[in-house]
Amino acid sequence: MLAYFVFFSIQLPLMMVSPAKLRYLFTFKSIVGPIAGFACMGYYVRKSGGYLCASPPSPSRALEPLSSETCCRGRPA
């Protein structure tokens, strides 16, 4: 309930502002958003060692679809 109140208290004043005045904010968000997304993806790929699983896939399992049963050699992901 507290999170809803915080979200509402931030969004209500912003709804009163004309979209034309928020143009620079949206331009900034359109530049920073993809950069932050790729940075987060790169961080988590590096943190996992460059693989989707905890260990590198074996060649015989390389073409199997990724799922919780096949990922990480049978261990739950």
C-alpha positions in Angstrom: 0.0 0.0 0.0 2.9 2.3 0.7 4.4 1.8 -2.7 1.1 2.6 -4.3 0.9 5.9 -2.4 4.5 6.8 -3.3 3.9 6.0 -7.0 0.6 8.0 -7.0 2.2 11.0 -5.2 5.0 11.2 -7.9 2.7 10.6 -10.9 -0.1 13.0 -10.0 2.0 16.2 -10.4 3.6 14.9 -13.5 0.2 14.3 -15.1 -0.5 18.0 -14.8 2.5 19.0 -16.9 2.1 19.4 -20.6 3.8 16.7 -22.7 5.5 19.4 -24.8 7.3 20.5 -21.7 8.5 17.0 -20.9 10.1 16.5 -24.4 13.6 16.8 -23.1 12.9 14.2 -20.3 11.7 11.7 -22.8 14.7 12.4 -25.1 17.0 11.8 -22.2 15.1 8.6 -21.2 15.3 7.3 -24.8 19.0 7.6 -24.8 19.8 6.4 -21.2 17.2 3.5 -21.2 18.8 1.3 -23.8 22.3 2.0 -22.5 21.3 1.0 -19.0 19.5 -2.1 -20.3 22.6 -3.3 -22.3 24.8 -2.5 -19.3 22.7 -4.6 -17.0 22.6 -7.4 -19.5 26.4 -7.3 -19.9 26.9 -7.3 -16.1 24.7 -10.4 -15.6 26.3 -12.2 -18.5 29.8 -11.5 -17.1 28.6 -12.5 -13.6 27.3 -15.8 -14.9 30.7 -16.5 -16.6 29.4 -15.8 -20.1 26.8 -18.7 -20.1 23.1 -18.9 -19.4 23.8 -21.7 -16.9 26.3 -22.0 -14.1 28.6 -24.2 -16.2 29.3 -24.3 -20.0 27.0 -26.5 -22.0 28.3 -29.8 -23.3 28.4 -30.2 -27.1 25.8 -33.0 -27.1 23.3 -30.7 -25.3 24.0 -27.5 -27.3 21.0 -27.8 -29.6 18.4 -28.7 -26.9 15.9 -26.0 -26.0 16.6 -24.1 -22.8 14.3 -25.0 -20.0 14.5 -25.6 -16.3 14.9 -29.3 -16.9 17.8 -29.0 -19.4 19.5 -25.9 -18.1 22.5 -26.4 -15.8 22.7 -30.2 -16.6 19.5 -31.1 -14.8 19.9 -28.9 -11.8 17.1 -26.4 -11.2 18.0 -23.0 -12.7 
